[in-house]
Amino acid sequence: MNEFVLGQLDAYCYMVERGKPAAMIPVQKHYTAEAIKFISKCSNSKLKVFVENLSDDWDTLWIYKYPHILEVIKELQQAPDNIFSKWALGKLFGYDEESIQNFINRS
């Protein structure tokens, strides 16, 4: 895995450990196990990872800390098509109300 992706994983772990509800990153399937190991090592096993199939060659890794966040991840649409879904996805990624409102207004 290249240094850029490792840097992203490190930054996402840092943010989730300090209060961001979740982060997600696409990784090539042949790097999934290495990425999960890196996340575990980076966070001293405090963070959890949920893996979703993105395509034949790619996975989406969701990084989160609290068990209830997994249920939120599973329920949300990846391409939100209504205000509630956009708001919930914004909250999941740690955005404030003003930023979410600006996004909704632009959509």
Residue, then its C-alpha position, 0 to 999 in steps of 0.5 A: m500500500n502506498e504512503f498516501v493511502l497509509g497517511q489517509l488511514d492514519a488521519y481518519c483513525y486520528m479523527v475517529e478516535r477524537g470524536k468523528p463518528a465514522a470515516m470511509i475510504p475505498v481500497q483495492k481488495h488486495y490491500t484490505a487485510e493490510a489496511i485493517k491491520f494498519i487501523s488496528k495497530c494505529s488505534n491500539s485496537k480501539l477502532k472497528v472496521f466494517v468492509e463493504n464490497l465496492s466493485d470487483d477490485w475495490d472494497t470500502l472500509w468504514i472506520y468507527k469507534y462505537p458499536h451503534i455506528l455500525e447500524v447507522i452505516k448499514e442503514l444509510q444510503q451511499a447516494p442520499d436522495n432525500i434531506f434526511s439521508k443527506w443530514a444523517l450521512g453528514k452527521l456520520f462524517g462529523y459535519d456541523e449543521e451549517s455545512i450540512q445545510n449548505f450542502i442541502n441547498r446546493s443539491 
